[in-house]
């Protein structure tokens, strides 16, 4: 019996190709969007580390008061403290990361790989088993600390670089030139503890700084462990009170679950993905309502068929089953096409996420697994039932009425007229909510892109060189770098060129405490100062205004040391007076070692404007800039300010680098604008997808309005014929249909506006600096929906105005 229903449903779909295409495409877009977002949601927020009992793992974090997020590096003494004084952990281990380290397989070429330095018990604490050979153990750590002489490689690296060679065990790799013997291959599924970053090589180390991972003892809860860790860390308070860091005594220690990996991508994208799941849920609901109204419209043309079925003895349940079979078949087809859309869409989403993390190799596995496939199947069934209920209930109610007597009369009960209009109004309301969300987030994104960053990111090309495998020693690069700077600056279409370790947006510099000559600070006011090594013309190239003094010069090399400071630092240390000519020095730091060049102070020769750090919402930081050529601290990132499109000079810049530094490859080439976009990836992700979904929602609402009005006109053909026979004009008929349409649309716009106003606090919780008011996006969204509604309603209205009264009355 089910087979007969399926065959008939397939024949019906073939006989109505236009209806089938619109229905399947509408559902495919709704289901595909949900599946794509869920795939990313699953990869970032739901998927556990592929280790033994991941729910028992916890990560140690600490943060200063007021910081939004913690950081996880701990010294050896902290590791020993937690290890030796706890009663809640079965074991504690640690790891540290080198995002890109030069590694060469014996007999092969050197390449940059993601490397992880780990303690000897790392793999045993995680409960991992080798795919080949053995994993690292305590015996691999040299007694005096430092690095061990063995390594474990990832399954993927073994597969791609060693072609799954079973004799790989015992071969050597060279890391920074040091030989390491491969003793094992990690399990296939394990790529490291950082979500989205694939580790290629694991090296054992001794005393170092680590991210700490603990495995809870059976029966111990995370809150219990957190309480004990805080008690243990309180033992370090006397030591922290003697620190030069005035906030050291206020550091908060925390313990978070590491079941999903270290806090990395998930904390940045968790809330945006939750919001997008709500948005695509609304989009899918809109698609369901749209299909329900379309199926109701088609049911009008099938009343004769239903009447014949009733006349031949079909029961109401039989008709309902047939209608649900048809809707489930449509939803299944929509799910299959939607899965294809989701496959491409999920990879596009990963590309957007990866664009915000230029120094890491983002590897988010979004290929369908059982959870994603189950999610898609559940959506297909739910949507099939949801949008099939209205026509099925219509058939259920109409079956005993023997519509054979009513065919051609165009009768329609008030309930079904009200129900159809309610569906369209609900579609309009949801589309208004989506349109307002799109307008809200697009406006917020535009505001961030025009935010005063303290730099001018337009027309700046960036190149990061990788001299680690070039054969040059650092001191040998001074003269070639000076020559390269001069040649880049002399290229046609170039305004200036410079070198730096990183730009402010990258936020990859380091921090030290500084002291100004003759200034006594109160301990509670001391703050870490950002340190940056740059070349001459750096401020000109990045568009940072030079407020007072002069820029660095190549002639500074060999002369007394000089520095340039930010405006905020100058105001803090030298309020009401000039900073030029004043002196400052770098405080010694036991953790970072002595400052190169000793304690000799720096003379301030310039003051520049403040710049925003990598986290755009944070205030500018006090910053000191040093001349990299004077300090012999060469950096590797070149910036080139161009007259026009910076990417048009990319090939010329590559050729110039190759001519001056033949053995130094370009590791990364991008633009400063792309880097700024990378700093606002969550906002860009939400705004882009909201815009797509808002536009799609408006189109779906238009389709639903068109379908219902077409259904209404078909049902009211006889009434319209009578009106025209009694003297109604074509214009009057058009106005009647349009008035009916705009009544539904205006009701939907009003309800959508109320929903949008109620939903704004949700958006504000996502982006704390969301200061855009609702009225502007609401008016723009309502105007767009009304325009689409006018277009959708005009076609049935014109059709109604062309009804032949004679033919209509003859059918009556």
C-alpha positions in Angstrom: 0.0 0.0 0.0 2.8 2.4 0.9 4.5 1.5 -2.4 1.3 2.6 -4.3 1.3 5.9 -2.5 5.0 6.4 -3.3 4.5 5.6 -7.0 1.5 7.9 -7.3 3.4 10.7 -5.5 6.3 10.3 -8.0 3.9 10.5 -10.9 2.4 13.6 -9.4 5.8 15.2 -9.0 6.7 14.5 -12.7 3.4 15.9 -13.9 4.0 19.2 -12.0 7.8 19.9 -12.7 7.6 23.6 -11.9 5.8 23.1 -8.5 8.2 20.2 -7.7 11.3 22.3 -8.5 10.2 25.3 -6.4 9.1 23.0 -3.5 12.4 21.0 -3.5 14.6 24.0 -4.0 12.9 25.9 -1.1 13.3 22.9 1.2 16.8 22.3 0.0 17.9 25.8 0.9 16.3 25.6 4.3 17.6 22.1 5.1 21.0 22.8 3.5 21.5 25.9 5.6 20.6 24.1 8.8 22.8 21.2 8.0 25.8 23.4 7.0 25.5 25.5 10.2 25.0 22.3 12.3 28.1 20.7 10.7 30.2 23.7 11.9 28.3 23.8 15.2 29.0 20.1 15.7 32.7 20.4 14.8 33.3 23.3 17.1 31.0 22.8 20.1 29.8 19.2 20.2 32.6 16.9 19.1 34.7 15.4 21.8 38.4 14.8 21.6 39.1 11.3 20.3 40.7 10.1 23.5 39.8 7.8 26.3 36.9 9.2 28.5 37.3 12.8 27.3 34.7 14.0 29.8 37.3 13.5 32.6 39.8 15.9 31.1 40.2 19.5 32.4 42.2 22.5 31.4 44.0 24.9 33.8 43.4 28.6 33.1 44.2 31.8 34.8 43.2 35.4 34.1 43.7 38.9 35.4 40.7 40.8 36.8 38.6 42.2 34.1 39.9 40.0 31.3 37.2 38.4 29.2 39.1 35.1 28.7 41.8 33.2 30.5 45.1 32.0 29.2 46.7 28.7 29.9 50.5 28.8 30.0 52.0 27.7 33.4 55.6 27.4 34.6 57.3 24.3 35.8 56.9 25.3 39.4 53.2 25.6 39.0 53.0 22.2 37.4 54.9 20.6 40.3 52.6 22.5 42.8 49.4 21.2 41.2 50.8 17.7 40.7 52.2 17.2 44.2 49.4 18.8 46.3 46.1 17.7 44.7 43.8 14.9 45.7 41.4 15.1 42.8 43.4 14.3 39.7 44.5 10.9 38.5 47.3 12.6 36.5 48.5 15.9 35.2 50.4 16.5 31.9 51.4 19.5 29.9 52.1 20.6 26.3 53.3 23.7 24.5 53.0 24.7 20.9 55.1 25.9 18.0 52.6 26.8 15.3 55.1 26.6 12.5 58.5 24.9 13.0 60.9 24.0 10.3 61.2 20.2 10.0 63.0 18.1 7.5 62.5 14.3 6.9 65.9 12.6 6.4 66.7 12.9 2.7 63.8 15.3 2.0 63.1 19.0 1.8 62.5 21.2 4.9 58.9 22.3 5.5 57.0 24.2 8.2 54.9 21.9 10.4 52.8 22.4 13.5 54.8 21.0 16.4 53.7 20.2 20.0 56.2 19.9 22.8 54.8 17.5 25.4 55.7 15.9 28.8 56.5 12.3 28.8 53.2 11.2 30.3 51.1 13.1 27.7 49.9 10.2 25.6 49.3 7.9 28.6 47.2 10.6 30.4 45.0 10.9 27.3 44.8 7.2 26.9 46.0 7.0 23.3 47.4 4.0 21.5 49.8 4.2 18.6 48.9 3.4 15.1 52.5 2.3 14.5 55.5 1.8 16.8 55.1 3.4 20.3 54.2 6.7 21.8 56.3 8.9 24.1 57.0 7.9 27.7 58.8 9.3 30.7 62.0 7.6 29.7 62.1 9.8 26.6 62.7 13.0 28.7 66.4 13.7 29.2 67.4 14.0 32.8 68.7 17.5 32.5 65.5 18.7 30.8 65.5 20.3 27.4 64.2 18.4 24.4 64.4 14.6 23.9 65.9 12.9 20.9 62.8 11.1 19.7 59.5 12.2 18.0 56.0 10.9 17.2 54.4 12.0 13.9 50.8 12.3 13.1 48.9 9.7 11.1 48.3 12.2 8.3 51.9 13.3 8.2 53.0 9.7 8.0 50.4 9.0 5.3 51.2 12.0 3.1 55.0 12.5 3.7 56.1 8.9 4.3 53.4 7.2 2.1 52.4 5.0 5.0 55.9 3.4 5.1 55.8 0.6 7.7 59.6 1.0 8.1 59.1 4.6 9.2 60.0 3.7 12.8 63.6 4.4 13.3 64.0 7.0 10.6 65.0 10.5 11.5 63.6 14.0 11.1 65.5 17.3 11.7 63.7 20.0 13.8 65.6 23.3 13.6 68.5 21.1 12.4 68.4 18.8 15.5 67.9 15.1 14.7 65.0 13.3 16.2 64.3 9.6 15.8 60.7 8.6 14.9 59.5 6.1 17.4 55.8 6.0 16.6 52.7 7.2 14.7 49.8 8.8 16.6 46.3 7.4 16.2 44.5 8.2 13.0 41.8 10.4 14.6 43.9 12.4 17.0 45.3 15.7 15.6 46.0 17.5 18.9 44.2 19.1 21.8 43.6 22.5 20.1 40.3 22.5 18.2 40.8 23.1 14.5 44.6 22.9 14.6 46.3 19.8 13.3 49.5 18.8 15.0 52.1 17.1 12.8 54.9 16.3 15.2 55.2 15.7 19.0 58.5 16.2 20.7 59.2 15.3 24.4 60.5 18.2 26.6 61.5 18.7 30.2 61.2 21.9 32.2 59.3 24.5 30.1 56.1 26.5 30.1 53.0 24.4 29.4 49.3 24.3 28.9 48.2 21.9 31.6 45.7 19.1 31.2 44.5 16.9 34.1 42.4 13.8 34.2 39.9 13.8 37.1 39.8 10.8 39.4 36.6 8.7 39.2 33.7 10.3 41.0 35.3 13.8 41.2 33.3 16.6 39.7 34.7 19.6 37.9 33.4 22.1 40.6 35.1 20.0 43.3 38.4 20.0 41.4 38.1 23.7 40.7 37.7 24.5 44.4 40.8 22.4 45.3 42.9 24.0 42.6 42.1 27.5 43.9 43.1 26.4 47.4 46.4 25.1 46.1 47.1 28.2 44.0 46.5 30.3 47.1 49.8 28.8 48.4 51.6 31.0 45.9 50.2 34.2 47.1 53.3 35.3 49.1 55.5 34.7 46.0 53.0 36.6 43.8 52.9 39.5 46.3 56.6 40.1 45.8 56.2 40.2 42.0 56.8 43.4 40.0 53.5 42.7 38.4 51.0 44.6 40.7 48.1 42.5 39.5 49.9 39.2 40.1 48.2 38.7 43.5 44.8 39.1 41.9 45.2 36.4 39.3 42.3 34.0 39.2 42.9 30.4 38.6 40.1 28.3 36.9 39.5 24.8 35.7 37.4 24.2 32.6 36.4 21.0 30.8 38.8 20.0 28.0 36.5 17.3 26.6 36.2 19.3 23.4 39.8 20.4 23.4 41.5 23.5 24.6 39.6 26.8 24.6 40.5 28.1 21.1 38.1 28.4 18.3 35.0 27.4 20.3 35.1 30.4 22.7 35.2 32.8 19.7 32.5 31.2 17.6 30.2 29.5 20.2 27.7 32.4 20.5 27.7 33.3 16.8 26.9 29.7 15.9 24.2 29.5 18.5 22.6 32.6 17.0 22.9 31.3 13.5 21.3 28.0 14.5 18.3 30.1 15.6 18.3 32.1 12.3 18.4 29.0 10.1 15.7 27.4 12.3 13.5 30.4 11.5 14.5 30.0 7.8 13.5 26.3 7.8 10.2 27.1 9.5 9.6 29.8 6.9 10.2 27.2 4.1 7.8 24.8 5.8 5.1 27.5 6.0 5.8 28.4 2.4 5.4 24.8 1.2 2.2 24.3 3.3 0.6 27.3 1.6 1.7 26.1 -1.8 0.3 22.6 -1.1 -3.0 24.2 0.1 -3.1 26.1 -3.2 -2.5 22.9 -5.1 -5.2 21.1 -3.1 -7.8 23.4 -4.6 -7.0 22.0 -8.0 -7.2 18.4 -6.7 -10.6 18.5 -5.1 -12.1 16.6 -8.0 -9.5 13.9 -7.5 -10.2 13.7 -3.8 -14.0 13.6 -4.5 -13.5 10.7 -6.9 -11.4 8.9 -4.3 -14.1 9.4 -1.7 -16.8 8.2 -4.2 -14.8 5.0 -4.8 -14.6 4.2 -1.1 -11.4 5.8 0.1 -11.5 6.6 3.8 -10.2 9.8 5.4 -7.2 8.1 6.8 -6.2 6.9 3.3 -6.3 10.4 1.9 -4.3 11.8 4.8 -1.7 9.1 4.3 -1.4 9.9 0.6 -0.9 13.6 1.3 1.7 12.9 4.0 3.5 10.5 1.7 3.7 13.2 -1.0 5.0 15.8 1.5 7.6 13.4 2.9 8.8 12.5 -0.6 9.2 16.2 -1.3 11.1 16.7 2.0 13.4 13.8 1.3 14.2 15.2 -2.1 14.8 18.5 -0.5 17.1 17.0 2.1 19.2 15.2 -0.6 19.7 18.4 -2.6 20.1 20.3 0.7 22.9 17.9 1.8 24.8 18.8 -1.4 24.3 22.5 -0.7 25.5 21.8 2.9 28.7 20.1 1.7 29.8 23.2 -0.2 28.4 25.6 2.4 30.1 24.0 5.3 33.5 24.3 3.6 32.8 27.9 2.8 32.1 28.5 6.5 35.4 26.8 7.5 37.2 29.1 5.0 35.6 32.2 6.7 36.6 30.9 10.2 40.2 30.1 9.0 40.6 33.6 7.5 40.6 35.0 11.0 43.5 32.8 12.2 46.4 33.5 9.8 49.1 31.9 11.9 47.4 28.6 12.4 46.4 25.8 10.1 42.7 25.5 10.7 41.5 22.0 10.1 37.9 21.6 11.0 36.4 18.3 10.0 33.0 19.1 8.7 32.5 16.0 6.5 29.2 14.3 7.3 29.2 11.8 10.2 26.4 9.9 11.8 25.4 12.8 14.0 25.2 15.2 11.0 23.4 12.7 8.9 21.0 11.9 11.7 20.3 15.6 12.1 19.6 16.0 8.4 17.3 12.9 8.4 15.4 14.3 11.4 15.0 17.6 9.7 13.6 15.9 6.6 11.1 13.9 8.5 10.0 16.9 10.7 9.6 19.2 7.8 7.7 16.6 5.7 5.2 16.1 8.5 5.1 19.8 9.4 4.3 21.3 6.0 2.2 18.2 5.1 -0.2 18.6 8.0 -2.2 21.5 6.6 -3.1 19.8 3.3 -3.5 16.4 5.0 -5.9 17.9 7.5 -7.8 19.7 4.7 -8.3 16.3 3.0 -9.3 14.8 6.3 -12.0 17.4 6.8 -13.2 17.6 3.2 -13.4 13.8 2.6 -16.9 13.2 4.1 -18.4 16.3 2.4 -18.6 14.5 -1.0 -17.0 17.5 -2.9 -18.4 16.0 -6.2 -21.4 18.1 -5.6 -19.3 21.2 -5.1 -16.7 20.9 -7.9 -16.7 24.0 -9.9 -18.6 26.1 -7.4 -15.4 27.4 -5.7 -16.7 27.1 -2.2 -14.3 27.6 0.7 -15.0 27.6 4.4 -14.1 30.6 6.5 -11.7 28.5 8.5 -9.5 27.6 5.5 -9.6 31.2 4.3 -8.4 32.3 7.7 -5.8 29.5 8.0 -4.3 30.3 4.6 -4.0 34.0 5.4 -2.5 33.2 8.8 0.2 31.1 7.1 1.2 33.9 4.8 1.2 36.5 7.6 3.4 34.1 9.6 5.8 33.8 6.6 5.9 37.6 6.3 6.6 38.0 10.1 9.5 35.5 10.0 10.9 37.1 6.9 10.8 40.5 8.6 12.7 39.1 11.6 15.3 37.7 9.2 15.5 41.0 7.3 15.9 43.0 10.5 18.6 40.7 11.7 20.4 41.1 8.4 20.2 44.8 8.5 21.2 44.9 12.2 24.4 42.8 11.7 25.3 44.3 8.3 25.2 47.8 9.9 27.2 46.7 12.9 29.8 45.1 10.5 30.0 48.3 8.5 30.5 50.3 11.7 33.4 48.0 12.8 35.0 48.2 9.3 35.0 52.0 9.6 36.2 51.9 13.2 39.1 54.2 14.0 41.9 51.7 14.4 44.7 54.2 14.5 46.0 52.9 11.2 44.9 53.2 7.6 44.6 49.6 6.4 43.7 50.3 2.8 46.3 49.9 0.0 48.8 47.9 2.2 50.4 44.7 0.9 51.9 42.3 3.5 54.6 39.7 2.9 55.9 37.4 5.6 59.3 35.9 4.7 60.7 32.6 6.1 64.5 32.8 6.4 64.7 29.8 8.7 65.5 27.4 5.9 67.4 29.9 3.7 71.0 29.3 4.9 71.3 32.8 6.1 72.3 33.6 9.7 70.4 36.5 11.3 73.3 38.9 11.1 73.7 38.1 7.4 70.2 39.4 6.7 70.8 43.0 7.7 72.2 44.3 4.4 69.9 42.2 2.2 66.8 43.4 4.2 68.0 47.1 3.8 68.4 46.5 0.0 65.0 44.8 -0.3 63.3 47.7 1.6 64.9 50.2 -0.8 63.9 48.2 -3.9 60.3 47.7 -2.7 59.9 51.4 -1.9 61.3 52.2 -5.4 58.8 50.0 -7.3 56.3 51.9 -9.5 53.0 52.5 -7.6 54.6 52.2 -4.1 54.5 55.0 -1.6 56.6 53.4 1.2 57.8 50.1 2.6 58.7 48.8 6.1 59.4 45.8 8.2 57.9 44.7 11.5 57.4 41.6 13.7 53.7 42.0 13.4 51.0 44.6 12.9 48.8 45.9 15.8 45.9 43.9 14.4 47.8 40.7 14.7 48.5 41.3 18.3 51.5 38.9 18.3 54.1 41.2 20.0 55.3 40.6 23.6 55.0 42.6 26.8 57.4 43.9 29.4 57.2 46.4 32.3 59.0 49.7 31.6 60.2 52.5 33.9 60.5 56.1 33.0 63.4 58.1 34.3 62.3 60.3 37.2 58.8 58.8 37.4 57.6 56.9 40.4 54.5 54.7 39.7 52.0 53.6 42.2 52.0 49.8 42.2 48.3 49.5 41.4 48.8 51.6 38.2 51.6 49.5 36.7 50.6 47.8 33.5 52.5 45.7 31.0 53.6 47.6 28.0 53.5 46.3 24.4 56.9 46.0 22.7 57.3 46.2 19.0 60.4 46.1 16.8 60.0 48.0 13.5 62.0 49.5 10.7 62.1 53.1 9.6 58.9 54.3 7.7 56.8 51.8 9.5 54.4 54.5 10.8 54.2 56.1 7.4 53.4 52.7 5.8 50.7 51.7 8.2 49.3 55.3 8.4 50.0 55.8 12.1 50.3 59.6 12.6 53.6 60.9 13.9 52.5 63.5 16.5 55.9 64.8 17.7 59.5 64.2 17.0 61.0 62.1 14.3 60.9 58.6 12.7 63.6 56.0 13.0 66.5 56.0 10.7 69.0 53.5 9.4 71.7 55.9 10.7 70.5 55.0 14.3 72.5 51.8 14.2 75.6 52.2 16.3 74.3 55.3 18.1 72.7 55.7 21.6 69.5 53.8 21.8 66.3 55.5 20.8 62.6 54.7 21.1 59.2 55.9 19.9 56.2 55.7 22.2 52.5 55.8 21.8 50.4 58.8 22.8 48.8 56.9 25.7 52.2 56.0 27.2 53.4 59.6 26.8 50.3 60.9 28.5 50.7 58.4 31.4 54.4 59.0 32.2 54.7 62.6 31.2 51.4 64.4 31.7 51.4 68.1 30.8 54.9 68.0 29.3 56.6 66.7 26.2 58.0 63.1 26.1 60.7 64.0 23.6 64.1 63.7 25.1 62.9 61.7 28.1 64.3 58.3 28.9 62.8 55.0 29.7 64.2 51.5 30.4 63.0 47.9 30.3 62.6 46.3 33.7 64.3 42.9 34.2 62.0 39.9 34.0 63.0 36.6 35.6 60.7 34.7 33.3 61.8 36.3 30.0 65.5 36.7 30.9 67.7 39.8 30.7 66.8 42.5 28.1 69.3 42.4 25.2 71.8 45.2 25.5 71.6 45.5 29.2 70.0 48.2 31.3 71.0 51.2 29.1 68.0 53.5 28.8 66.3 54.6 25.6 65.8 58.3 24.6 62.3 59.0 23.3 62.6 60.6 19.9 59.0 60.4 18.7 55.4 60.1 19.8 52.9 58.4 17.5 49.1 57.9 17.7 47.5 55.1 19.6 46.4 52.0 17.7 43.8 49.3 18.4 45.1 45.8 19.4 44.0 42.6 17.8 40.8 42.6 19.9 39.2 45.7 18.4 36.9 46.3 21.4 39.8 46.7 23.9 41.3 50.2 24.5 44.6 51.1 22.9 47.6 49.8 24.9 50.7 51.7 26.0 53.3 50.8 23.4 57.0 51.3 22.9 58.6 50.9 19.4 62.3 50.1 18.9 64.4 50.4 15.8 64.9 46.8 14.7 68.2 47.6 12.8 69.6 49.4 15.9 68.6 46.6 18.2 69.7 43.8 15.8 66.2 42.2 16.2 65.3 41.7 12.6 61.7 40.9 11.9 60.4 39.1 8.8 57.1 40.8 7.9 57.3 43.4 5.1 54.6 46.0 4.5 54.2 47.9 1.3 51.8 50.9 0.9 50.7 51.2 -2.7 48.9 53.9 -4.7 46.2 51.6 -6.0 45.2 48.0 -5.5 47.9 46.3 -3.5 47.2 42.9 -4.9 48.1 44.1 -8.4 51.7 44.5 -7.2 51.9 41.1 -5.6 53.7 39.4 -8.5 56.2 42.3 -8.8 56.9 42.1 -5.1 57.5 38.4 -5.3 60.0 38.9 -8.1 61.8 41.6 -6.1 62.1 39.3 -3.1 63.4 36.5 -5.4 66.0 38.7 -6.9 67.4 40.0 -3.6 66.9 36.9 -1.4 67.0 33.9 -3.7 66.8 31.3 -1.0 64.2 33.0 1.2 60.6 31.9 0.5 57.5 34.0 1.0 55.5 32.2 3.7 52.4 34.4 3.5 51.2 37.2 1.2 48.0 39.1 2.0 46.7 42.6 2.6 46.2 44.7 5.7 42.5 45.1 4.9 42.2 41.3 4.8 43.9 41.1 8.2 41.4 43.6 9.6 38.6 41.5 8.2 40.2 38.6 10.0 39.9 40.4 13.3 36.1 40.6 12.9 35.4 37.1 11.6 32.5 36.3 14.0 30.8 39.5 13.0 31.5 38.9 9.3 30.2 35.4 9.5 27.0 36.4 11.2 26.4 39.4 9.0 27.1 37.6 5.7 24.9 34.6 6.5 22.1 36.8 8.0 22.1 38.8 4.7 21.8 35.6 2.6 19.1 34.2 4.9 17.2 37.5 5.1 17.1 37.7 1.3 16.1 34.1 0.9 13.4 34.5 3.6 11.9 37.5 1.6 11.8 35.4 -1.6 10.2 32.5 0.2 7.6 34.8 1.7 6.9 36.2 -1.8 6.5 32.7 -3.1 4.1 31.8 -0.3 2.0 35.0 -1.0 1.9 34.3 -4.7 0.8 30.7 -4.1 -2.0 31.6 -1.6 -3.3 34.4 -3.9 -3.3 32.1 -6.8 -5.2 29.6 -4.8 -7.6 32.3 -3.6 -8.2 33.6 -7.1 -8.8 30.1 -8.4 -11.3 29.5 -5.6 -13.1 32.8 -6.1 -13.3 32.6 -9.9 -17.1 32.3 -9.8 -17.4 35.2 -7.3 -15.2 37.4 -9.4 -17.3 36.5 -12.5 -20.5 37.5 -10.7 -18.9 40.8 -9.6 -17.8 41.6 -13.1 -21.2 40.6 -14.5 -22.7 43.1 -12.1 -20.5 45.9 -13.3 -17.2 45.6 -11.4 -14.2 46.9 -13.5 -10.9 45.2 -14.0 -9.2 47.9 -11.9 -11.6 47.3 -9.1 -10.8 43.5 -9.1 -7.1 44.3 -9.0 -7.6 46.6 -6.1 -9.7 43.9 -4.3 -7.0 41.3 -4.7 -4.1 43.7 -3.7 -6.1 44.9 -0.7 -6.5 41.3 0.4 -2.8 40.7 -0.1 -1.6 43.9 1.7 -3.9 43.1 4.7 -2.0 39.9 5.2 1.4 41.5 4.6 0.8 44.4 6.9 -0.3 42.1 9.7 2.9 40.0 9.2 5.1 43.1 9.2 3.5 44.3 12.5 4.0 40.9 14.1 7.5 40.6 12.7 8.4 44.0 14.1 7.3 43.0 17.5 9.3 39.8 17.3 12.4 41.7 16.1 12.2 44.2 19.0 11.8 41.3 21.4 14.8 39.5 19.9 17.2 42.4 20.0 18.5 41.6 23.6 19.6 38.2 22.2 21.8 40.0 19.6 23.1 42.4 22.2 24.2 39.5 24.4 26.1 38.2 21.4 27.9 41.5 20.5 28.2 43.7 23.6 29.0 46.8 21.5 25.9 46.4 19.2 24.6 49.9 19.4 22.4 49.9 16.3 18.7 50.8 17.0 16.0 48.6 15.6 13.9 51.2 13.7 16.3 51.7 10.8 16.7 48.0 9.9 13.0 47.4 10.6 11.9 50.1 8.2 14.4 48.9 5.5 13.3 45.3 6.0 9.6 46.2 5.9 10.1 48.2 2.7 11.8 45.3 1.1 9.1 42.8 2.1 6.4 45.2 0.8 8.1 45.5 -2.5 8.4 41.8 -2.9 4.8 41.3 -1.8 3.6 43.9 -4.4 5.5 41.9 -7.1 4.1 38.6 -5.9 0.5 39.8 -5.6 0.4 41.6 -9.0 0.4 38.4 -11.0 -2.7 36.8 -9.4 -4.4 40.2 -9.4 -3.9 40.6 -13.1 -5.1 37.1 -13.6 -8.2 37.8 -11.6 -8.9 41.0 -13.7 -9.0 38.8 -16.8 -11.7 36.4 -15.7 -14.4 35.9 -18.3 -17.8 36.4 -16.5 -19.6 34.1 -19.0 -17.3 31.2 -18.5 -17.3 31.6 -14.8 -21.2 31.7 -14.6 -21.4 28.8 -17.0 -19.4 26.7 -14.5 -21.7 27.8 -11.7 
